[in-house]
Amino acid sequence: QVQLVESGGGLVQPGGSLRLSCTASGITFRFCHVYWYRQAVGAERVLVAGITATGNLNYADSVKGRFTISRDNAKNTMSLQMNSLKPEDTAVYYCKVKPMGEFRDYWGQGTQVTISS
């Protein structure tokens, strides 16, 4: 059974930093593409950042230069370092893994990130 457990959300002031982590189990993590999405209240879930199984990166324009996605295949973990946070970054953040060659995705439970003074 595939399980993704997220951690690291919270409340931070504008300009601050947070680091989100997502640990996977029940899946061959190194053969997965991994992603971070976010969903603000009343909005659709959108892609924030992704890193393929071969290490290719992509970021939403809104977070380029501020967020960094990474993965540690030895620990089955992916992370999102978020710096220079803005109120508009407030959302529930979700990790997602997609095994190579498979159609289905697996999602974490989501973690709330709130940027407010």
MOZI-V973197 format. One record per residue. N is the residue number from 1. SS is DSSP state (~ for helix, > for strand, _ for the rest). D_LAST is the distance of its C-alpha to the last C-alpha in Angstrom with 1 decimal. Layout:
N_SS_D_LAST + N_SS_D_LAST
//
This chain:
1___40.2 + 2___37.2 + 3_>_34.0 + 4_>_30.6 + 5_>_28.0 + 6_>_24.4 + 7_>_21.9 + 8___18.7 + 9___16.0 + 10_>_12.9 + 11_>_9.2 + 12_>_7.6 + 13___4.9 + 14___6.5 + 15___9.9 + 16___10.3 + 17___13.3 + 18_>_14.9 + 19_>_18.6 + 20_>_20.2 + 21_>_23.8 + 22_>_26.5 + 23_>_29.9 + 24_>_32.9 + 25_>_36.1 + 26___39.4 + 27___39.3 + 28___40.6 + 29_~_37.2 + 30_~_38.7 + 31_~_40.3 + 32_>_37.2 + 33_>_34.9 + 34_>_31.3 + 35_>_28.3 + 36_>_24.6 + 37_>_23.6 + 38_>_20.6 + 39_>_20.5 + 40___17.8 + 41___18.5 + 42___21.5 + 43___22.2 + 44___24.8 + 45___24.4 + 46_>_24.5 + 47_>_25.5 + 48_>_23.0 + 49_>_25.4 + 50_>_28.9 + 51_>_31.4 + 52___35.0 + 53___37.5 + 54___38.9 + 55___35.7 + 56___35.0 + 57_>_31.4 + 58_>_29.6 + 59_>_26.1 + 60___24.5 + 61___24.2 + 62___20.5 + 63___19.9 + 64___22.9 + 65___22.3 + 66___18.9 + 67_>_20.1 + 68_>_23.3 + 69_>_25.4 + 70_>_28.0 + 71_>_30.6 + 72_>_32.8 + 73___36.0 + 74___37.4 + 75___34.5 + 76___34.2 + 77_>_30.5 + 78_>_28.2 + 79_>_24.7 + 80_>_21.9 + 81_>_20.0 + 82_>_16.8 + 83___15.6 + 84___13.5 + 85___11.4 + 86___10.2 + 87_~_8.8 + 88_~_12.5 + 89_~_13.2 + 90___12.1 + 91_>_15.5 + 92_>_18.1 + 93_>_19.7 + 94_>_23.5 + 95_>_26.1 + 96_>_29.5 + 97_>_32.8 + 98_>_35.9 + 99_>_39.1 + 100___41.3 + 101___44.1 + 102___42.7 + 103___41.4 + 104___39.0 + 105___35.5 + 106_>_33.7 + 107_>_30.1 + 108___27.7 + 109___26.1 + 110___22.6 + 111_>_19.3 + 112_>_16.0 + 113_>_13.2 + 114_>_9.7 + 115_>_7.1 + 116___3.8 + 117___0.0
//
